[in-house]
Amino acid sequence: METREILDDVMAFASILAVFVLALVQLVKNSISIPRNAVPIIGLLIGLLIGAAAYPFTDLDIVLRLWAGGLAGLSATGLFELAFKDRPGTTKE
């Protein structure tokens, strides 16, 4: 498999995972009180877990699934959270 094809597969998989990661991060944010600046890290961890657990749905290697999960976690939460400039406090007030 060519490098470009592999990267295309990783990005396509990350795009699909981002929806699920965003939903789970929002669930965590609304369920427990966490510092707002920790949300991107939680998104990254959730993305990595979902990427690793998605082995039945793709033929990508574990490393590529982890990359896709990490990218999904950062894109789903990091960019979402960066839209807000003032981020002190906790998620559940």
C-alpha positions in Angstrom: 0.0 0.0 0.0 1.3 3.4 -0.9 1.9 6.1 1.8 -0.6 8.4 0.3 -3.3 5.8 0.4 -2.5 5.0 4.0 -2.8 8.6 5.0 -6.1 8.9 3.1 -7.4 5.9 5.0 -6.3 7.4 8.4 -7.9 10.7 7.7 -11.1 9.2 6.5 -11.2 7.0 9.6 -10.4 10.0 11.8 -13.3 11.9 10.2 -15.7 9.1 11.1 -14.3 8.7 14.6 -14.5 12.5 15.3 -18.3 12.4 15.5 -18.3 9.7 18.2 -15.4 11.3 20.1 -17.2 14.6 20.2 -20.4 13.0 21.5 -18.6 11.1 24.2 -16.6 14.2 25.3 -19.8 16.2 25.5 -21.3 13.4 27.7 -18.3 13.5 30.0 -18.4 17.3 30.2 -22.1 17.3 31.1 -21.7 14.4 33.6 -18.8 15.3 35.7 -17.1 18.5 36.7 -13.7 18.8 35.1 -11.4 21.8 34.4 -12.1 23.3 31.0 -8.5 23.3 30.0 -8.4 19.5 30.5 -11.1 18.9 27.9 -8.7 18.5 24.9 -6.6 16.0 26.8 -9.8 14.0 27.6 -10.8 14.2 24.0 -7.4 12.9 22.9 -7.6 10.0 25.4 -11.2 9.1 24.3 -10.1 9.3 20.7 -7.2 6.9 21.3 -9.5 4.5 23.2 -12.1 4.5 20.4 -9.4 4.2 17.7 -7.9 1.1 19.5 -11.3 -0.4 20.1 -12.4 0.0 16.4 -10.5 -3.1 15.2 -13.6 -4.9 13.9 -14.5 -2.0 11.6 -11.3 -1.4 9.7 -8.3 -3.3 8.5 -5.8 -0.6 9.6 -3.0 -1.6 11.9 -3.2 -0.6 15.6 -0.7 2.3 15.1 -2.7 3.8 12.3 -6.0 3.3 14.3 -4.3 5.1 17.3 -3.2 8.0 14.9 -6.7 8.2 13.6 -8.2 8.2 17.1 -5.7 10.8 18.3 -6.4 13.1 15.4 -10.2 12.6 15.9 -9.9 13.5 19.6 -7.9 16.6 19.0 -10.0 17.8 16.1 -13.3 17.1 17.8 -12.5 18.8 21.0 -9.4 21.0 20.6 -10.7 23.1 17.8 -14.1 23.2 19.4 -12.6 24.5 22.7 -10.3 26.9 21.0 -13.3 28.9 19.8 -13.7 30.1 23.4 -11.0 32.5 24.5 -11.9 32.6 28.2 -11.7 29.1 29.5 -11.3 29.2 33.3 -13.6 27.3 35.7 -15.1 23.9 35.3 -17.4 22.3 32.7 -20.3 21.6 35.1 -21.2 24.6 37.2 
